[in-house]
Amino acid sequence: LHASNLILSTARGSCQLAGGPSSRKPNFNRLSSPTTQTSPLHSLTSRPSSKMNLNLSGSVNVFKLLFRPALCLPQHTVATFNDLPIPLQKAFEGQNRKCDIRAVVLDKDDCFAIPHTNEVHKPYKERFEQLKAAYPGRRLVIVSNTAGATSYDASLKLAKELEEETGITVLPHKTKKPGCGSEIMEYFRSHPETGVSHPSQVAVVGDRLTTDMMLANMMGAWGFWIKDGVVSPEKKSIVVLEIRMAFGCSIDSQGLPGSSATESL
């Protein structure tokens, strides 16, 4: 917590709206596409699972906020999954911002499902189907730090169960969010039918600032923050609470800092 407070105190007063992805360069190497297209669930070798869901990627990358606090800021904020604009680029209409979102990376826990469950939260089912229709096939992929994260879901059993429940591909990834941008782009490049050739054509939808939104900004994608999520705001992670308090502000529907740290808690 001491390290977290130091980082977040540095961020205070210097936070600002993150720019569009087209102005940022992805800081990972382009990876070659495989010659055959198989289910990503069979592309990784299982590793021993851990009883604790540790996130070394998150712990390391959070220190980047010392120098670039805007990395955790979204390009667009909504209260719940039901408030997502569809298609997502509608969020930027009339803002003179070039936006061509062709695919969506979707978080699971507390985004569209109760944490540690696979079912779409009942009030969100209609919106979920609308999102699937707008981004069909492999243009919509779930990237979770539980299901599909091979350090936690070594056998990919959780990923397979989630795929069966939602009908959406779950990406197996060795590095947890926010550090798996290269694995996400490798997936899209291996499936050219998605039309994705650059991270700026991807949107990341999730409820965590220091994982989902940092992932979006680090890879050069668009970040859509689910502010409240399925779990009530008062039960959110202490990390989210500290970020809001450190910024001394809430974050409004345009991703801009508001006036009170307690408005959205």
BELTA-V353875 format. One record per pair of residues at least 24 apart in sequence whose ideal C-beta (glycine too) atoms are under 10 Angstrom apart, sorted by sequence separation. I is the first residue (numbers start at 0). J is the second residue. If there is no record, write none. Layout:
I,J
I,J
This chain:
74,98
141,165
146,170
147,171
148,172
149,173
150,174
151,175
206,230
226,250
239,263
240,264
80,105
105,130
146,171
147,172
148,173
149,174
150,175
195,220
226,251
239,264
80,106
105,131
139,165
141,167
142,168
143,169
148,174
149,175
177,203
210,236
224,250
226,252
83,110
103,130
139,166
140,167
141,168
142,169
143,170
148,175
176,203
209,236
83,111
103,131
139,167
140,168
141,169
142,170
144,172
147,175
148,176
177,205
207,235
208,236
210,238
224,252
235,263
80,109
105,134
112,141
117,146
139,168
140,169
141,170
142,171
143,172
176,205
206,235
207,236
209,238
235,264
80,110
81,111
103,133
111,141
115,145
137,167
138,168
140,170
142,172
145,175
177,207
206,236
208,238
209,239
224,254
79,110
80,111
103,134
110,141
112,143
114,145
115,146
136,167
137,168
144,175
148,179
176,207
177,208
179,210
183,214
207,238
208,239
223,254
232,263
233,264
79,111
80,112
102,134
136,168
143,175
144,176
147,179
177,209
178,210
207,239
209,241
222,254
232,264
100,133
101,134
110,143
134,167
142,175
143,176
144,177
176,209
177,210
180,213
206,239
209,242
100,134
102,136
105,139
107,141
112,146
131,165
142,176
176,210
177,211
180,214
184,218
208,242
102,137
103,138
104,139
105,140
106,141
107,142
108,143
131,166
144,179
175,210
176,211
177,212
178,213
179,214
180,215
183,218
184,219
208,243
102,138
103,139
104,140
105,141
106,142
107,143
108,144
131,167
176,212
177,213
178,214
180,216
184,220
227,263
101,138
102,139
103,140
104,141
105,142
106,143
107,144
108,145
130,167
142,179
176,213
177,214
180,217
181,218
183,220
226,263
100,138
102,140
103,141
104,142
105,143
106,144
107,145
108,146
127,165
128,166
142,180
176,214
177,215
179,217
180,218
208,246
212,250
80,119
81,120
107,146
127,166
175,214
176,215
177,216
178,217
179,218
180,219
80,120
83,123
107,147
117,157
127,167
142,182
177,217
178,218
180,220
79,120
81,122
85,126
142,183
176,217
177,218
80,122
81,123
115,157
208,250
212,254
79,122
80,123
81,124
83,126
86,129
87,130
117,160
118,161
140,183
79,123
81,125
82,126
83,127
85,129
86,130
117,161
142,186
81,126
85,130
116,161
117,162
119,164
80,126
81,127
83,129
87,133
117,163
118,164
119,165
140,186
23,70
79,126
80,127
83,130
85,132
86,133
87,134
117,164
118,165
140,187
81,129
85,133
86,134
116,164
117,165
119,167
85,134
112,161
137,186
138,187
14,64
17,67
80,130
83,133
107,157
137,187
140,190
18,69
17,69
112,164
117,169
137,189
138,190
15,68
16,69
17,70
112,165
137,190
140,193
7,61
10,64
13,67
14,68
15,69
17,71
18,72
20,74
107,161
111,165
136,190
137,191
138,192
139,193
3,58
6,61
9,64
10,65
13,68
14,69
17,72
19,74
137,192
138,193
2,58
6,62
9,65
12,68
13,69
16,72
17,73
18,74
136,192
137,193
138,194
5,62
6,63
7,64
8,65
9,66
10,67
11,68
14,71
15,72
16,73
17,74
135,192
136,193
138,195
3,61
6,64
7,65
10,68
14,72
16,74
107,165
135,193
137,195
2,61
3,62
5,64
6,65
9,68
10,69
134,193
2,62
5,65
6,66
10,70
105,165
107,167
3,64
7,68
10,71
140,201
142,203
144,205
6,68
10,72
105,167
107,169
138,200
142,204
143,205
2,65
138,201
142,205
144,207
7,71
103,167
105,169
6,71
105,170
139,204
104,170
144,210
144,211
134,202
142,210
142,211
106,176
19,91
104,176
142,214
22,96
130,204
19,94
21,96
22,97
104,179
20,96
21,97
104,180
19,96
20,97
21,98
18,96
19,97
20,98
21,99
19,98
20,99
104,183
20,100
102,183
104,186
104,187
102,186
102,187
101,187
57,144
56,144
102,190
54,144
102,193
52,144
56,148
101,193
102,194
114,206
52,145
101,194
102,195
111,204
54,148
56,150
101,195
110,204
111,205
55,150
99,194
100,195
101,196
110,205
111,206
52,148
54,150
99,195
101,197
109,205
110,206
53,150
54,151
104,201
105,202
106,203
108,205
109,206
110,207
39,137
52,150
53,151
99,197
101,199
102,200
103,201
104,202
105,203
106,204
107,205
108,206
109,207
52,151
100,199
101,200
102,201
103,202
104,203
105,204
106,205
107,206
108,207
48,148
51,151
52,152
99,199
100,200
101,201
102,202
103,203
104,204
105,205
106,206
36,137
39,140
48,149
49,150
50,151
98,199
99,200
100,201
101,202
103,204
104,205
106,207
110,211
47,149
48,150
49,151
97,199
98,200
100,202
46,149
47,150
48,151
43,147
45,149
46,150
48,152
49,153
98,202
106,210
44,149
46,151
48,153
106,211
43,149
46,152
47,153
48,154
71,177
105,211
123,229
40,147
45,152
46,153
47,154
70,177
104,211
122,229
39,147
45,153
46,154
48,156
106,214
120,228
44,153
45,154
48,157
120,229
43,153
45,155
104,214
45,156
104,215
43,155
90,202
42,155
110,223
116,229
41,155
63,177
88,202
104,218
110,224
111,225
114,228
40,155
43,158
60,175
87,202
110,225
113,228
114,229
39,155
56,172
60,176
61,177
86,202
104,220
109,225
112,228
113,229
114,230
56,173
58,175
60,177
87,204
103,220
104,221
106,223
111,228
112,229
113,230
40,158
56,174
57,175
59,177
60,178
102,220
103,221
104,222
105,223
109,227
110,228
111,229
39,158
40,159
55,174
56,175
57,176
59,178
83,202
104,223
106,225
109,228
110,229
54,174
55,175
56,176
57,177
100,220
103,223
108,228
109,229
114,234
38,159
54,175
56,177
57,178
83,204
100,221
108,229
109,230
40,162
53,175
54,176
56,178
99,221
106,228
108,230
39,162
52,175
54,177
55,178
56,179
98,221
100,223
38,162
54,178
80,204
96,221
109,234
45,171
80,206
109,235
43,170
44,171
46,173
75,202
77,204
79,206
109,236
40,168
42,170
43,171
74,202
39,168
40,169
42,171
43,172
44,173
74,203
75,204
38,168
39,169
40,170
41,171
43,173
73,203
91,221
38,169
39,170
40,171
73,204
90,221
39,171
73,205
38,171
39,172
88,221
90,223
87,221
73,208
71,207
72,208
76,212
87,223
71,208
70,208
71,209
73,211
74,212
43,182
70,209
71,210
73,212
84,223
71,211
72,212
83,223
71,212
72,213
74,215
82,223
70,212
71,213
73,215
74,216
83,225
39,182
42,185
69,212
70,213
72,215
73,216
80,223
82,225
42,186
64,208
70,214
71,215
72,216
81,225
82,226
64,209
70,215
71,216
80,225
82,227
39,185
67,213
70,216
74,220
75,221
76,222
77,223
78,224
79,225
39,186
42,189
69,216
70,217
74,221
75,222
76,223
77,224
78,225
79,226
80,227
61,209
73,221
74,222
75,223
76,224
77,225
78,226
79,227
80,228
60,209
61,210
64,213
67,216
73,222
74,223
75,224
76,225
77,226
78,227
79,228
80,229
39,189
57,207
60,210
63,213
67,217
72,222
73,223
74,224
76,226
77,227
78,228
79,229
27,178
30,181
39,190
58,209
71,222
73,224
27,179
29,181
30,182
33,185
37,189
57,209
61,213
70,222
72,224
73,225
27,180
28,181
32,185
36,189
57,210
60,213
63,216
71,224
73,226
26,180
27,181
30,184
31,185
32,186
35,189
36,190
56,210
60,214
63,217
78,232
25,180
26,181
27,182
29,184
30,185
32,187
33,188
34,189
36,191
54,209
25,181
27,183
28,184
29,185
30,186
32,188
33,189
36,192
54,210
57,213
27,184
31,188
32,189
33,190
56,213
57,214
60,217
27,185
30,188
31,189
32,190
56,214
25,184
29,188
30,189
32,191
94,253
90,252
91,253
90,253
90,254
29,196
71,238
29,197
71,239
72,242
82,252
27,198
71,242
25,197
25,198
76,249
24,198
25,199
68,242
72,246
76,250
78,252
23,198
71,246
76,251
77,252
21,197
23,199
76,252
20,197
21,198
22,199
61,238
68,245
73,250
75,252
76,253
20,198
21,199
64,242
68,246
72,250
75,253
76,254
20,199
21,200
71,250
73,252
74,253
75,254
76,255
19,199
20,200
73,253
74,254
20,201
57,238
61,242
64,245
73,254
76,257
20,202
72,254
73,255
72,255
72,256
69,254
78,263
76,263
27,217
26,217
27,218
23,215
25,217
26,218
27,219
23,216
25,218
26,219
23,217
25,219
17,212
20,215
23,218
24,219
25,220
20,216
23,219
22,219
23,220
17,215
18,216
20,218
21,219
17,216
20,219
19,219
20,220
21,221
20,221
7,209
19,221
20,222
6,209
17,221
17,222
3,209
14,242
7,238
14,245
10,242
14,246
8,241
11,244
12,245
13,246
14,247
3,237
7,241
11,245
12,246
14,248
16,250
3,238
6,241
7,242
10,245
11,246
12,247
16,251
6,242
7,243
8,244
9,245
10,246
11,247
12,248
14,250
0,237
4,241
7,244
8,245
10,247
11,248
16,253
17,254
0,238
3,241
7,245
16,254
3,242
6,245
7,246
15,254
16,255
4,244
5,245
15,255
16,256
0,241
4,245
14,255
15,256
3,245
14,256
12,256
